[in-house]
Each structure stands twice: as C-alpha cells, then as structure tokens.
Amino acid sequence: MNRKHSHNLDTARMMPPLRHKLDGQPFDLGASQVLKWIAAQPQLQAWLFERLRNRKLIVFDSAAQKWRGKDWKP
C-alpha cells in the first residue's frame, strides 16, 4: 500500500541534531529535545490539530466553547 505523504511533515527534514534520551539520565519523555523541537513547530501543530479534528478524535463542545476528546467523560 502506498501511503500519501503529507508535505506538512517536511518541516521535520530541517530538525537539527537533538537527543531523545539525555546521556546518563533515565528516559524522560518530558526532557526529550526532539519532542520539544516538534512541539515548537507551528506547521506541525496545525497539521496534527487538523488530523485529529478531521478524524473526529477531538470535537468542539459549543456549550462549553472548548475542544475535547470525543470520548472524554467528566
């Protein structure tokens, strides 16, 4: 199966050398330089938001005027 390539992901081609696990430290997702860089890329943020919205994994709650996960229960 040939998957369609999103050009929005091309931003990642310009990522500088970064660590996902810091030397001598236990792995900590919150300390990943790679994930921090990805989170700082507006084009990737917008692409991910649109993918989640289009697949209806997140929905807009008009009563609360907020976005939420489709299966979120208070």
C-alpha positions as CSV (number, residue, x, y, z in Angstrom):
1,M,0.0,0.0,0.0
2,N,1.4,3.4,-1.0
3,R,0.6,6.0,1.7
4,K,0.2,9.6,0.8
5,H,3.0,11.8,2.1
6,S,1.9,15.0,3.8
7,H,4.1,17.9,2.9
8,N,3.4,19.4,6.3
9,L,5.8,16.7,7.7
10,D,8.6,18.1,5.6
11,T,9.3,20.5,8.4
12,A,11.0,17.6,10.2
13,R,13.6,17.4,7.4
14,M,15.2,20.5,8.9
15,M,15.4,19.3,12.5
16,P,18.9,19.9,13.9
17,P,20.7,17.1,15.8
18,L,18.8,16.6,19.1
19,R,18.7,14.0,21.8
20,H,15.6,11.9,22.6
21,K,17.2,10.5,25.7
22,L,19.7,12.6,27.7
23,D,23.1,10.9,28.4
24,G,23.3,9.4,31.8
25,Q,19.7,10.0,32.6
26,P,16.7,7.6,32.7
27,F,14.4,8.2,29.8
28,D,12.0,11.0,30.4
29,L,9.6,11.9,27.6
30,G,9.3,15.5,29.1
31,A,13.0,16.0,28.7
32,S,13.2,14.9,25.1
33,Q,14.9,17.6,23.0
34,V,13.3,16.0,19.9
35,L,9.7,16.3,21.2
36,K,10.4,19.9,22.5
37,W,11.5,20.8,19.0
38,I,8.5,19.2,17.4
39,A,6.1,21.0,19.8
40,A,7.7,24.3,18.9
41,Q,6.9,23.9,15.1
42,P,3.6,25.8,14.3
43,Q,3.2,23.9,11.0
44,L,3.3,20.5,12.7
45,Q,1.0,21.7,15.4
46,A,-1.6,22.9,12.9
47,W,-1.2,19.7,10.9
48,L,-1.8,17.5,13.9
49,F,-4.8,19.5,15.1
50,E,-6.4,19.2,11.7
51,R,-5.8,15.5,11.5
52,L,-7.4,15.0,14.9
53,R,-10.3,17.2,14.1
54,N,-10.9,15.7,10.6
55,R,-10.9,12.2,12.1
56,K,-13.3,13.4,14.8
57,L,-11.0,12.3,17.6
58,I,-11.4,15.8,19.1
59,V,-14.7,17.7,18.9
60,F,-15.8,21.2,19.7
61,D,-18.2,21.5,22.6
62,S,-20.3,24.5,21.6
63,A,-21.9,24.8,25.1
64,A,-18.6,25.0,26.8
65,Q,-16.8,26.7,23.9
66,K,-13.9,24.2,24.3
67,W,-12.3,21.4,22.3
68,R,-12.3,17.9,23.9
69,G,-11.5,14.3,23.1
70,K,-14.6,12.6,21.6
71,D,-14.8,10.0,24.4
72,W,-14.0,12.4,27.3
73,K,-16.3,11.9,30.2
74,P,-16.4,14.3,33.2
